[in-house]
Amino acid sequence: GHVAELAVNKYASCVIEKCLLIGSDETREQIALEVVKSMKALMWDGFGNFVVQSVVDHAPAHMVDMLKDIITPYINDCPYGYRIEGKLNKRVKKGGRRSVSRAARDRSLSPEEQMVQLMLVQNQTSKSP
């Protein structure tokens, strides 16, 4: 896919955000998985960070913990990190999961290990009927 490429464009990023807002769970999951592959670059981009925020807001519930684990290592260094962190904490709190700051303390997987974990989750969900 070209989601990461489109996410850094002023107008295309709005289209992706709209797809996340009104798309099916399957569509939202596919977009979220593509965004995760380029998470760091998108978090630093002026338009991409809005797509990351939309993914946090609208990704299927089963992806929230994975998103938190992938985003958390980059939040403090990212110029838009405080906005992403706010949305992530709001979503985590809504789902009864631990906060991002606590996740940062408890984190035991490197970003690379988290990506492997993501790929395993993706394979499991794609094999489900």
N, CA, C and O of each residue as an XYZ file, in Angstrom:
516
protein
N       0.748     -1.176      0.000
C       0.000      0.000      0.000
C       0.810      1.274      0.000
O       2.024      1.305      0.201
N       0.060      2.303     -0.237
C       0.633      3.637     -0.317
C       0.134      4.564      0.781
O       0.216      5.785      0.642
N      -0.378      4.005      1.863
C      -0.959      4.827      2.916
C       0.066      5.795      3.498
O      -0.241      6.973      3.679
N       1.272      5.328      3.793
C       2.286      6.207      4.377
C       2.649      7.336      3.423
O       2.847      8.474      3.847
N       2.735      7.026      2.156
C       3.046      8.036      1.146
C       1.925      9.082      1.059
O       2.193     10.277      0.937
N       0.697      8.629      1.122
C      -0.450      9.538      1.057
C      -0.624     10.334      2.346
O      -1.101     11.469      2.320
N      -0.239      9.745      3.464
C      -0.446     10.380      4.767
C       0.349     11.665      4.946
O      -0.009     12.494      5.782
N       1.408     11.846      4.188
C       2.227     13.055      4.329
C       1.800     14.169      3.370
O       2.443     15.217      3.309
N       0.724     13.943      2.627
C       0.188     14.942      1.712
C      -0.994     15.633      2.377
O      -1.834     14.982      2.997
N      -1.055     16.944      2.248
C      -2.086     17.741      2.922
C      -3.496     17.215      2.658
O      -4.277     17.033      3.592
N      -3.816     16.976      1.407
C      -5.179     16.594      1.045
C      -5.416     15.099      1.180
O      -6.480     14.671      1.628
N      -4.428     14.307      0.793
C      -4.576     12.855      0.884
C      -4.678     12.398      2.340
O      -5.365     11.421      2.640
N      -3.995     13.106      3.243
C      -4.082     12.734      4.659
C      -5.509     12.905      5.176
O      -5.961     12.134      6.023
N      -6.214     13.907      4.670
C      -7.619     14.103      5.061
C      -8.491     12.953      4.567
O      -9.427     12.544      5.254
N      -8.191     12.437      3.391
C      -8.942     11.302      2.842
C      -8.707     10.066      3.707
O      -9.647      9.329      4.005
N      -7.470      9.839      4.107
C      -7.162      8.685      4.961
C      -7.878      8.818      6.300
O      -8.434      7.848      6.815
N      -7.861     10.031      6.862
C      -8.571     10.255      8.125
C     -10.059      9.956      7.971
O     -10.665      9.366      8.865
N     -10.648     10.351      6.861
C     -12.070     10.095      6.615
C     -12.327      8.597      6.475
O     -13.340      8.094      6.960
N     -11.420      7.885      5.817
C     -11.551      6.431      5.695
C     -11.509      5.765      7.062
O     -12.235      4.802      7.308
N     -10.671      6.269      7.945
C     -10.593      5.738      9.303
C     -11.880      6.035     10.074
O     -12.315      5.231     10.899
N     -12.473      7.168      9.807
C     -13.689      7.575     10.509
C     -14.906      6.759     10.076
O     -15.698      6.332     10.916
N     -15.058      6.543      8.767
C     -16.288      5.900      8.282
C     -16.090      4.480      7.750
O     -17.065      3.808      7.416
N     -14.851      4.022      7.670
C     -14.577      2.703      7.110
C     -14.985      1.567      8.027
O     -15.238      1.762      9.216
N     -15.043      0.385      7.452
C     -15.342     -0.823      8.229
C     -14.161     -1.135      9.147
O     -13.075     -0.579      8.987
N     -14.385     -2.026     10.102
C     -13.287     -2.441     10.989
C     -12.127     -3.021     10.183
O     -10.962     -2.787     10.505
N     -12.447     -3.770      9.150
C     -11.395     -4.363      8.316
C     -10.572     -3.274      7.620
O      -9.345     -3.358      7.565
N     -11.243     -2.266      7.097
C     -10.547     -1.154      6.437
C      -9.676     -0.401      7.433
O      -8.522     -0.084      7.145
N     -10.232     -0.116      8.603
C      -9.462      0.599      9.636
C      -8.240     -0.200     10.070
O      -7.168      0.362     10.298
N      -8.408     -1.507     10.182
C      -7.279     -2.351     10.578
C      -6.195     -2.347      9.507
O      -5.011     -2.246      9.828
N      -6.582     -2.455      8.246
C      -5.603     -2.451      7.161
C      -4.838     -1.130      7.116
O      -3.619     -1.129      6.947
N      -5.533     -0.018      7.262
C      -4.875      1.290      7.264
C      -3.944      1.393      8.467
O      -2.805      1.840      8.335
N      -4.423      0.982      9.633
C      -3.594      1.049     10.844
C      -2.327      0.223     10.697
O      -1.254      0.664     11.111
N      -2.428     -0.958     10.119
C      -1.249     -1.807      9.943
C      -0.237     -1.160      9.000
O       0.971     -1.286      9.203
N      -0.721     -0.471      7.977
C       0.208      0.226      7.080
C       0.846      1.425      7.768
O       2.029      1.699      7.567
N       0.082      2.132      8.569
C       0.622      3.284      9.295
C       1.696      2.831     10.274
O       2.720      3.496     10.426
N       1.467      1.708     10.935
C       2.428      1.193     11.912
C       3.789      0.935     11.269
O       4.828      1.142     11.896
N       3.776      0.486     10.030
C       5.037      0.191      9.343
C       5.907      1.439      9.161
O       7.129      1.332      9.055
N       5.282      2.618      9.123
C       6.020      3.881      8.957
C       5.749      4.824     10.124
O       5.783      6.045      9.965
N       5.485      4.260     11.279
C       5.028      5.049     12.429
C       5.946      6.206     12.777
O       5.482      7.335     12.939
N       7.248      5.943     12.895
C       8.156      6.996     13.336
C       8.148      8.173     12.358
O       8.044      9.323     12.784
N       8.256      7.906     11.075
C       8.270      8.984     10.075
C       6.954      9.758     10.088
O       6.957     10.984      9.977
N       5.840      9.060     10.221
C       4.541      9.732     10.216
C       4.334     10.564     11.474
O       3.715     11.627     11.416
N       4.840     10.098     12.603
C       4.707     10.873     13.838
C       5.431     12.206     13.739
O       5.004     13.185     14.351
N       6.518     12.262     12.980
C       7.305     13.487     12.849
C       6.790     14.415     11.743
O       7.204     15.572     11.670
N       5.911     13.929     10.901
C       5.444     14.714      9.766
C       4.262     15.600     10.155
O       3.408     15.204     10.950
N       4.227     16.797      9.586
C       3.174     17.765      9.883
C       1.777     17.285      9.539
O       0.822     17.667     10.215
N       1.624     16.469      8.521
C       0.319     15.916      8.157
C       0.186     14.468      8.621
O      -0.898     14.029      9.006
N       1.282     13.740      8.582
C       1.266     12.339      9.000
C       0.858     12.158     10.446
O       0.226     11.160     10.795
N       1.217     13.124     11.300
C       0.858     12.979     12.712
C      -0.651     13.003     12.908
O      -1.160     12.392     13.849
N      -1.376     13.701     12.032
C      -2.832     13.696     12.135
C      -3.396     12.324     11.776
O      -4.391     11.884     12.351
N      -2.761     11.659     10.830
C      -3.180     10.303     10.469
C      -2.900      9.358     11.635
O      -3.719      8.490     11.938
N      -1.752      9.518     12.291
C      -1.438      8.693     13.464
C      -2.492      8.918     14.550
O      -2.969      7.963     15.164
N      -2.853     10.182     14.785
C      -3.885     10.478     15.786
C      -5.214      9.832     15.423
O      -5.919      9.321     16.293
N      -5.557      9.853     14.135
C      -6.805      9.224     13.690
C      -6.755      7.709     13.855
O      -7.755      7.082     14.207
N      -5.587      7.127     13.599
C      -5.438      5.687     13.819
C      -5.665      5.382     15.298
O      -6.369      4.429     15.634
N      -5.079      6.175     16.171
C      -5.266      5.971     17.608
C      -6.751      6.078     17.965
O      -7.264      5.277     18.747
N      -7.430      7.057     17.396
C      -8.855      7.265     17.697
C      -9.761      6.180     17.140
O     -10.745      5.814     17.782
N      -9.451      5.657     15.957
C     -10.419      4.834     15.243
C      -9.997      3.399     14.945
O     -10.783      2.643     14.373
N      -8.796      3.005     15.309
C      -8.372      1.621     15.065
C      -9.261      0.666     15.866
O      -9.767      1.035     16.926
N      -9.450     -0.545     15.372
C     -10.229     -1.524     16.135
C      -9.654     -1.713     17.537
O      -8.444     -1.611     17.739
N     -10.518     -1.983     18.488
C     -10.134     -2.068     19.899
C      -9.000     -3.063     20.162
O      -8.162     -2.831     21.033
N      -8.973     -4.165     19.414
C      -7.940     -5.169     19.678
C      -6.534     -4.677     19.308
O      -5.549     -5.340     19.632
N      -6.430     -3.531     18.638
C      -5.126     -3.006     18.229
C      -4.570     -1.954     19.185
O      -3.424     -1.532     19.030
N      -5.349     -1.528     20.158
C      -4.956     -0.398     21.008
C      -3.662     -0.675     21.775
O      -2.763      0.166     21.789
N      -3.560     -1.823     22.400
C      -2.336     -2.135     23.159
C      -1.115     -2.180     22.251
O      -0.048     -1.685     22.616
N      -1.267     -2.766     21.079
C      -0.158     -2.843     20.129
C       0.259     -1.437     19.694
O       1.452     -1.137     19.631
N      -0.703     -0.584     19.397
C      -0.391      0.792     19.006
C       0.351      1.513     20.123
O       1.335      2.213     19.881
N      -0.132      1.333     21.348
C       0.512      1.960     22.503
C       1.961      1.522     22.619
O       2.848      2.344     22.850
N       2.199      0.234     22.458
C       3.557     -0.295     22.585
C       4.488      0.220     21.483
O       5.682      0.411     21.716
N       3.950      0.440     20.304
C       4.771      0.920     19.185
C       5.002      2.424     19.264
O       6.096      2.898     18.957
N       3.990      3.174     19.670
C       4.083      4.637     19.712
C       4.893      5.143     20.903
O       5.649      6.105     20.773
N       4.741      4.512     22.046
C       5.328      5.000     23.300
C       6.828      5.317     23.227
O       7.234      6.347     23.766
N       7.671      4.497     22.596
C       9.105      4.824     22.593
C       9.440      6.137     21.882
O      10.496      6.718     22.133
N       8.565      6.607     21.007
C       8.860      7.793     20.208
C       8.213      9.077     20.734
O       8.546     10.166     20.266
N       7.304      8.967     21.688
C       6.503     10.125     22.106
C       7.343     11.286     22.617
O       7.094     12.430     22.238
N       8.317     11.025     23.455
C       9.079     12.125     24.066
C       9.925     12.897     23.073
O      10.163     14.087     23.278
N      10.386     12.268     22.008
C      11.242     12.930     21.029
C      10.460     13.588     19.893
O      11.012     14.402     19.152
N       9.212     13.250     19.756
C       8.398     13.700     18.627
C       7.815     15.089     18.895
O       7.282     15.332     19.978
N       7.909     16.009     17.916
C       7.361     17.357     18.132
C       5.839     17.365     18.317
O       5.298     18.299     18.910
N       5.149     16.348     17.821
C       3.698     16.266     17.979
C       3.316     15.192     18.999
O       2.151     14.808     19.105
N       4.302     14.720     19.738
C       4.095     13.612     20.660
C       3.057     13.871     21.728
O       2.316     12.963     22.107
N       2.991     15.114     22.225
C       2.042     15.404     23.297
C       0.598     15.255     22.808
O      -0.278     14.850     23.573
N       0.351     15.577     21.549
C      -0.999     15.414     20.999
C      -1.341     13.935     20.820
O      -2.437     13.489     21.158
N      -0.384     13.194     20.286
C      -0.591     11.759     20.081
C      -0.753     11.071     21.432
O      -1.612     10.204     21.596
N       0.078     11.461     22.400
C       0.005     10.862     23.735
C      -1.346     11.132     24.384
O      -1.917     10.246     25.021
N      -1.861     12.349     24.228
C      -3.163     12.679     24.798
C      -4.267     11.800     24.241
O      -5.102     11.289     24.987
N      -4.268     11.626     22.930
C      -5.285     10.782     22.297
C      -5.106      9.317     22.694
O      -6.080      8.602     22.928
N      -3.859      8.888     22.765
C      -3.583      7.499     23.129
C      -4.020      7.226     24.564
O      -4.648      6.202     24.833
N      -3.697      8.127     25.484
C      -4.116      7.939     26.878
C      -5.633      7.939     27.007
O      -6.193      7.174     27.792
N      -6.293      8.791     26.241
C      -7.753      8.838     26.262
C      -8.338      7.506     25.771
O      -9.281      6.976     26.358
N      -7.772      6.986     24.707
C      -8.252      5.710     24.144
C      -7.933      4.546     25.078
O      -8.758      3.650     25.256
N      -6.748      4.553     25.671
C      -6.361      3.483     26.589
C      -7.262      3.517     27.826
O      -7.711      2.476     28.307
N      -7.519      4.719     28.329
C      -8.367      4.868     29.510
C      -9.786      4.381     29.210
O     -10.416      3.734     30.046
N     -10.270      4.692     28.036
C     -11.608      4.268     27.612
C     -11.714      2.749     27.589
O     -12.762      2.181     27.895
N     -10.609      2.101     27.221
C     -10.603      0.644     27.150
C     -10.150     -0.022     28.427
O     -10.079     -1.249     28.493
N      -9.838      0.774     29.460
C      -9.419      0.214     30.731
C      -8.002     -0.318     30.738
O      -7.647     -1.119     31.603
N      -7.185      0.115     29.786
C      -5.805     -0.352     29.730
C      -4.905      0.652     30.446
O      -5.322      1.771     30.742
N      -3.671      0.241     30.718
C      -2.754      1.113     31.450
C      -2.354      2.323     30.612
O      -2.432      2.289     29.384
N      -1.929      3.379     31.276
C      -1.587      4.621     30.587
C      -0.262      4.497     29.842
O       0.521      3.582     30.096
N      -0.019      5.430     28.920
C       1.205      5.419     28.115
C       2.427      5.613     28.993
O       3.426      4.921     28.798
N       2.386      6.535     29.960
C       3.564      6.777     30.789
C       3.932      5.528     31.583
O       5.116      5.229     31.744
N       2.954      4.807     32.072
C       3.243      3.559     32.772
C       3.771      2.516     31.798
O       4.671      1.745     32.132
N       3.213      2.494     30.603
C       3.684      1.542     29.591
C       5.145      1.807     29.258
O       5.907      0.870     29.020
N       5.540      3.073     29.240
C       6.931      3.416     28.947
C       7.857      2.852     30.020
O       8.949      2.378     29.707
N       7.436      2.900     31.264
C       8.255      2.342     32.352
C       8.323      0.818     32.271
O       9.366      0.219     32.533
N       7.192      0.195     31.904
C       7.106     -1.256     31.898
C       7.621     -1.891     30.612
O       7.774     -3.111     30.539
N       7.889     -1.074     29.604
C       8.233     -1.593     28.281
C       9.477     -2.477     28.338
O      10.528     -2.062     28.826
N       9.342     -3.685     27.837
C      10.486     -4.588     27.823
C      10.874     -4.988     26.406
O      11.919     -5.606     26.205
N      10.046     -4.645     25.420
C      10.346     -4.993     24.038
C      10.914     -3.786     23.307
O      10.453     -2.661     23.497
N      11.900     -4.024     22.484
C      12.437     -2.958     21.640
C      11.434     -2.661     20.530
O      10.553     -3.482     20.275
N      11.542     -1.510     19.861
C      10.635     -1.231     18.738
C      10.676     -2.318     17.664
O       9.656     -2.619     17.045
N      11.855     -2.907     17.442
C      11.971     -3.972     16.457
C      11.195     -5.211     16.905
O      10.521     -5.853     16.099
N      11.295     -5.544     18.194
C      10.558     -6.684     18.722
C       9.050     -6.429     18.661
O       8.260     -7.344     18.428
N       8.672     -5.175     18.873
C       7.263     -4.818     18.791
C       6.743     -4.981     17.362
O       5.599     -5.387     17.161
N       7.578     -4.667     16.370
C       7.177     -4.845     14.974
C       6.969     -6.325     14.666
O       6.032     -6.683     13.952
N       7.833     -7.186     15.197
C       7.672     -8.627     15.005
C       6.353     -9.073     15.637
O       5.614     -9.869     15.058
N       6.069     -8.553     16.824
C       4.819     -8.868     17.501
C       3.630     -8.417     16.646
O       2.640     -9.140     16.530
N       3.726     -7.245     16.058
C       2.677     -6.738     15.180
C       2.442     -7.675     14.008
O       1.299     -7.981     13.670
N       3.525     -8.131     13.388
C       3.390     -9.024     12.246
C       2.713    -10.335     12.649
O       1.934    -10.897     11.880
N       3.011    -10.819     13.854
C       2.370    -12.040     14.338
C       0.879    -11.809     14.537
O       0.068    -12.663     14.182
N       0.512    -10.661     15.100
C      -0.898    -10.330     15.291
C      -1.595    -10.217     13.950
O      -2.716    -10.694     13.776
N      -0.913     -9.573     12.991
C      -1.486     -9.408     11.657
C      -1.740    -10.767     11.012
O      -2.795    -10.977     10.413
N      -0.797    -11.679     11.125
C      -0.973    -13.018     10.561
C      -2.107    -13.761     11.225
O      -2.859    -14.467     10.553
N      -2.249    -13.617     12.543
C      -3.326    -14.294     13.260
C      -4.687    -13.754     12.841
O      -5.624    -14.528     12.644
N      -4.810    -12.434     12.703
C      -6.094    -11.849     12.338
C      -6.463    -12.131     10.898
O      -7.646    -12.239     10.576
N      -5.472    -12.255     10.016
C      -5.779    -12.533      8.617
C      -6.185    -13.992      8.406
O      -6.846    -14.316      7.420
N      -5.794    -14.869      9.328
C      -6.144    -16.291      9.214
C      -7.482    -16.601      9.867
O      -8.053    -17.665      9.628
N      -7.994    -15.679     10.694
C      -9.275    -15.890     11.356
C     -10.402    -15.849     10.343
O     -10.368    -15.048      9.410
N     -11.420    -16.721     10.518
C     -12.549    -16.719      9.567
C     -13.458    -15.529      9.756
O     -14.446    -15.386      9.036
